[in-house]
């Protein structure tokens, strides 16, 4: 299986919203469903579409806080394609791209066992817990990878 990361552009926003809708409705993920949210995401950071066999199956985005610190702001895999190792491959590609960054962090729901297992297997450790992190009434764990 080959997973490719393709840099997203503003005209990909409808596809990004469609991907986010595929995981909406759970308490463990706060989706970005509005065009203006994605417009801001493009201004703040880098957005990738995740492709498997030329099919768009997810997205991954990050924001560079500074030269030594990057925040992974989003990772979504359409439920039809989950449990195939796609998120792991995509994250490994991003970690290689960011190999010179000293600190990489992200936020995930404490009940998102699959995500926690994946992140921890790649060296991320829980740094803190924030209540109502995304304004959705749900807590998030802040996980950090220090190099």
Secondary structure by P-SEA (a helix, b strand, c coil): cbbbbccccccaaaaaaaaaaaacccccccccccaaaaaaaaacbbbbbbbcccccccccccccccccccccccccccccccccaaaaaaaaaaaaaaccccbbbbcccccaaaaaaaaaaabbbbcccccccccccbbbbbbbbcc
